[in-house]
């Protein structure tokens, strides 16, 4: 007995499958051929996907069938030029996409060229300075960071950072409470790297990092010469590109040393930085200033007077972080 309806469904499914396997005669004709010839990568990918009439979810499924796990968000970023595939797994996914979209071998991968710099480097046409060139301290902070070899380096953007600094009755730094809001611009990011450099005389072994929400402490490196602690903050999940993570933690330097400033160093341009300094009621500074510089040994490029308010505090708001150092300093007498 014949089943015409079943035959029609099978024929439609076969046509869809032929399209997805790139068996249409006009596979690389017209706009697709032009985009592959001139690039850039995102335009060529976007044009090829549109010509095939495939959804990003369908592409993701086809990649999974090939043993490659790439999120819909990542595919969207690739075709819009927000992100570019560079990791080995991502490059394998591009090769697979060439087959799925019926494109000539290497036609997409050749458009990628060498890896592009990100963040500050993209906007200024140059690579950002190493962190050790921004925060210059005695010893070799660069070696300390290199020993950590963090897999998160350069893979997170700062959406915002809030620091609350508490100064005690003996003018010492009691604690720094930190709230980080971070955004991944790669799939697979599962940690951040925290660097704290104490005031002269601080014992690196005495510095304590207490995590509160959104993370736990991973590997830690301490160095007495640089007075620094470098610590991994591990997430409870692996982020996809575009995902955000909120971390809260507290730093106790446990030094008892008189504190005269607090600053943060940044390699990349980014989001919002808010610094709030709270003084003990029995010990108030006589003068406070905000400052910004290219590095800790460089001249001050921006400064402004700050007034201690009725709550015995000062604050600084930087709406758009720039590479370098930014913070506040004060005089006790």
Secondary structure, DSSP 8 states (H G I E B T S, - for coil): ---HHHHHHHHHHHHHHHHHTT--TTTT-HHHHHHHHH--HHHHHHHHHHHHT--HHHHHHHHHHTT----HHHHHHHHHTSS---SHHHHHHHHHHHHHTT--TTTTGGGT-S----THHHHHTS----HHHHS--SS-HHHHHHHH--TTTT-EEEEEEEEEEEE-TTSBEEEEEEEEEEEESSTTEEEEEEEEE--TT--GGG-EEEEEES-EEEEEEEETTTTEEEEEEEEEEEE-TT-EEEEEEEEE-----B--EEEEEESS--SEEEEEEE--TT---SEEEEEEESSTTS---EEEEE---TTSEEEEEESS--SEEEEEEEE--
